[in-house]
Amino acid sequence: MFLDLKIENVVVSVSEWSDSEVASYKVKKDNIAIRLEEYLLNGNNLLDAEKIQQSVFPETEIDVFISHSHNDGDQAIRIALSIEKIGLKPFVDSCV
């Protein structure tokens, strides 16, 4: 099922999530830097796109996809943390 919601006017000052918790959320998603040499096909100069996709964008079960503007990144993560707290699995597009 798909449900599209638009959340406006998030009040950051009343958030229960600290800046350090937001930073920790960003870091846990920050480990996807890859070495292209690891994805070469048969020693040629061709990249294995399927292997890159599986490594960088693994299939995961998510309940909520959160897309946001660049300026709203921290607020989106605070929403994601709140969603996790109630037992759902969020995906924040900037944390890929």
Contacts in CASP RR format, 6 or more apart in sequence:
PFRMAT RR
TARGET T0000
AUTHOR 0000-0000-0000
METHOD contacts of the structure
MODEL  1
MFLDLKIENVVVSVSEWSDSEVASYKVKKDNIAIRLEEYLLNGNNLLDAE
KIQQSVFPETEIDVFISHSHNDGDQAIRIALSIEKIGLKPFVDSCV
7 79 0 8 1.000
10 72 0 8 1.000
10 75 0 8 1.000
10 78 0 8 1.000
10 79 0 8 1.000
12 74 0 8 1.000
12 75 0 8 1.000
12 78 0 8 1.000
15 78 0 8 1.000
16 82 0 8 1.000
17 77 0 8 1.000
17 78 0 8 1.000
17 81 0 8 1.000
17 82 0 8 1.000
19 74 0 8 1.000
21 81 0 8 1.000
22 74 0 8 1.000
22 77 0 8 1.000
22 78 0 8 1.000
22 81 0 8 1.000
25 77 0 8 1.000
25 80 0 8 1.000
25 81 0 8 1.000
25 92 0 8 1.000
25 95 0 8 1.000
26 77 0 8 1.000
26 95 0 8 1.000
29 92 0 8 1.000
29 95 0 8 1.000
29 96 0 8 1.000
30 95 0 8 1.000
32 55 0 8 1.000
32 56 0 8 1.000
32 96 0 8 1.000
34 52 0 8 1.000
34 55 0 8 1.000
34 56 0 8 1.000
36 47 0 8 1.000
39 47 0 8 1.000
39 48 0 8 1.000
39 51 0 8 1.000
39 52 0 8 1.000
39 55 0 8 1.000
40 46 0 8 1.000
40 47 0 8 1.000
40 48 0 8 1.000
41 47 0 8 1.000
41 48 0 8 1.000
56 96 0 8 1.000
57 96 0 8 1.000
60 89 0 8 1.000
60 91 0 8 1.000
61 89 0 8 1.000
62 89 0 8 1.000
62 90 0 8 1.000
62 91 0 8 1.000
63 83 0 8 1.000
63 88 0 8 1.000
63 89 0 8 1.000
63 90 0 8 1.000
64 80 0 8 1.000
64 83 0 8 1.000
64 88 0 8 1.000
64 89 0 8 1.000
64 90 0 8 1.000
64 91 0 8 1.000
65 90 0 8 1.000
65 91 0 8 1.000
65 93 0 8 1.000
66 76 0 8 1.000
66 79 0 8 1.000
66 80 0 8 1.000
66 83 0 8 1.000
66 90 0 8 1.000
66 91 0 8 1.000
66 92 0 8 1.000
66 93 0 8 1.000
67 93 0 8 1.000
68 75 0 8 1.000
68 76 0 8 1.000
68 92 0 8 1.000
68 93 0 8 1.000
68 94 0 8 1.000
70 94 0 8 1.000
73 92 0 8 1.000
73 94 0 8 1.000
76 92 0 8 1.000
76 94 0 8 1.000
77 92 0 8 1.000
77 95 0 8 1.000
79 90 0 8 1.000
80 90 0 8 1.000
80 92 0 8 1.000
83 89 0 8 1.000
83 90 0 8 1.000
84 90 0 8 1.000
END
